[in-house]
Amino acid sequence: MLSTRKIIKEIWDAQGYGNLAVWADGMTAIVAPGENPKRDGEAPLAIFKPIPLVAGFSMLDFAIHDTGLIEQIETAIREAGGEIERD
């Protein structure tokens, strides 16, 4: 199962490197903007753009505790058919 705060940390770490693709099994990969990656023929549940999501936070701790950001990540995963838990 996916973890909300783990995904936010990975989005934070991806800033300046590309977007973050997230698969149902918890695997993630940094991908170039506009890229549509597949892993073993499977598309990711979601691709997150780090800068609009987390660049406004001065510290990672603020991002991982922001209710709005947490809900946005969880909604995107659930709407794509994935399961995610808040840790």
Steps between C-alpha positions, in 0.01 A plus 500: 500500500616851427593742778396865468797649683749278313360626171520863617865448599575351158320789329713738710818318395399507131491883486727620223547150355163429337156370587431207732319194363334277762389139439249300705772282657674805647776528242583852389717650230602848399390558141545781253208742461259369239636146519247217535701223665408135526651239727444139397238633260310676778441873511538682833197588711606864506773735388558790738662833406718588801546875462128594508439259788786561742714796393295736717608321818824617660559160664403141429338472844251771405410315180450158661267647763294721266143369498420645158804340336436167672141495379602598147749209478255250650218611269718466189605146597149387596340648188750300294387181673788470748507451874687736726531540874582801708787422730 
